[in-house]
Amino acid sequence: MTESEAMKGNLERMGMTATETTGGQPAAAFQTEDFENWRNGPPASRWKHLRRELWHLLAWLHPVKRRQRTLWLTQDGVAFFRKLGIGAGDTVVDFGCGAGNYSVPAARAVGASGLVVAVDGNARALSRTMRSAGAGGLVNLRPGRRLSEVASCLDGRMCKAVLLFDMLHFMDAEGRQRIYRAFRDLLQPDGLLCVHPKHVRGDKPSWHFSRLSVDDVVSEIEAAGFRLKERKTGDMWHGHGTTQGVLLVFERTI
Ligand SMILES: C[S@@+](CC[C@H](N)C(=O)[O-])C[C@H]1O[C@@H](n2cnc3c(N)ncnc32)[C@H](O)[C@@H]1O
């Protein structure tokens, strides 16, 4: 299969055509989730959203930031995954992948014999991920829009790692439990659940994490059948650059 055929297959899986990822309207987005409902929100929240989009655009155009991102996607991010023990042939799920700042270096780390399943409910974010992968010549990414699509994207493979980076705060307690349970069953016995908890107490608290601490997040994940293996602070990609962030690495207990 040629690279363009593989990419076309990936786009079809997303329910998109090439036009949709190259400037046309993206496929219907994840409208049911609160974080996508900014269009129907009060003027203040719409203004906040537009300001954020503008900030993203400026950062995207800034030559220094572009260079930093390229370095992250091609080198530093790959080193990040290698340090986690993720390598050739592994399977990784990046749930809530956003623009692919982790999916893309993960795809490089696992190589052609590995697989990254990049999942995002937001079609625009997912198409950014796939464009970024395509620009880097990567064809070992499969896109998905929701949890229920993960198993078919995995096609019988078990995961070496599942990434829940800067996304759990969007989900209520019940939704988070569903995620933990589903991924516990999809992880191989030595698999890792990697969590980058953001927007908890003391870290611009927001959404469903506004009253939770990192320790609370650890407790709820451990109660769902995991054991905290490692908790470290280091350079993580966030927004438009690297910053010191917390990484929680769990292993399965059951
Ligand atoms: C702040 S971004 C983080 C992106 C990426 N993980 C990173 O750290 O750079 C959170 C992403 O999670 C996605 N997301 C949130 N809840 C989701 C859900 N229930 N299902 C799928 N995607 C979700 C959002 O659409 C958004 O793109």
The ligand as a Tripos MOL2 file, in Angstrom:
@<TRIPOS>MOLECULE
LIG
   27    29     1     0     0
SMALL
NO_CHARGES

@<TRIPOS>ATOM
      1 C1         -6.2120   20.3490   25.8800 C.3       1 LIG1
      2 S1         -6.3070   19.2560   24.5550 S.3       1 LIG1
      3 C2         -4.8820   18.2370   24.8640 C.3       1 LIG1
      4 C3         -4.3410   17.6530   23.6160 C.3       1 LIG1
      5 C4         -3.1680   16.6920   23.7930 C.3       1 LIG1
      6 N1         -3.5110   15.5300   24.5870 N.3       1 LIG1
      7 C5         -1.9930   17.3980   24.3950 C.2       1 LIG1
      8 O1         -1.6940   17.1950   25.5830 O.co2     1 LIG1
      9 O2         -1.3560   18.1960   23.6720 O.co2     1 LIG1
     10 C6         -7.6360   18.1570   25.0260 C.3       1 LIG1
     11 C7         -8.2280   17.3930   23.8430 C.3       1 LIG1
     12 O3         -9.0330   16.3430   24.3650 O.3       1 LIG1
     13 C8        -10.1720   16.1970   23.5310 C.3       1 LIG1
     14 N2        -11.2240   15.5340   24.3150 N.ar      1 LIG1
     15 C9        -11.7260   15.9280   25.4910 C.ar      1 LIG1
     16 N3        -12.6480   15.0590   25.9380 N.ar      1 LIG1
     17 C10       -12.7510   14.0950   24.9920 C.ar      1 LIG1
     18 C11       -13.5500   12.9140   24.8620 C.ar      1 LIG1
     19 N4        -14.4320   12.5610   25.7860 N.pl3     1 LIG1
     20 N5        -13.3830   12.1520   23.7650 N.ar      1 LIG1
     21 C12       -12.4880   12.4860   22.8120 C.ar      1 LIG1
     22 N6        -11.7040   13.5950   22.8830 N.ar      1 LIG1
     23 C13       -11.8390   14.3940   23.9460 C.ar      1 LIG1
     24 C14       -10.4930   17.6200   23.1110 C.3       1 LIG1
     25 O4        -11.2340   17.6560   21.9090 O.3       1 LIG1
     26 C15        -9.1160   18.2370   22.9570 C.3       1 LIG1
     27 O5         -8.6530   18.1890   21.6270 O.3       1 LIG1
@<TRIPOS>BOND
     1     1     2 1
     2     2     3 1
     3     2    10 1
     4     3     4 1
     5     4     5 1
     6     5     6 1
     7     5     7 1
     8     7     8 2
     9     7     9 1
    10    10    11 1
    11    11    12 1
    12    11    26 1
    13    12    13 1
    14    13    14 1
    15    13    24 1
    16    14    15 ar
    17    14    23 ar
    18    15    16 ar
    19    16    17 ar
    20    17    18 ar
    21    17    23 ar
    22    18    19 1
    23    18    20 ar
    24    20    21 ar
    25    21    22 ar
    26    22    23 ar
    27    24    25 1
    28    24    26 1
    29    26    27 1
@<TRIPOS>SUBSTRUCTURE
     1 LIG1         1 GROUP 0 **** ****
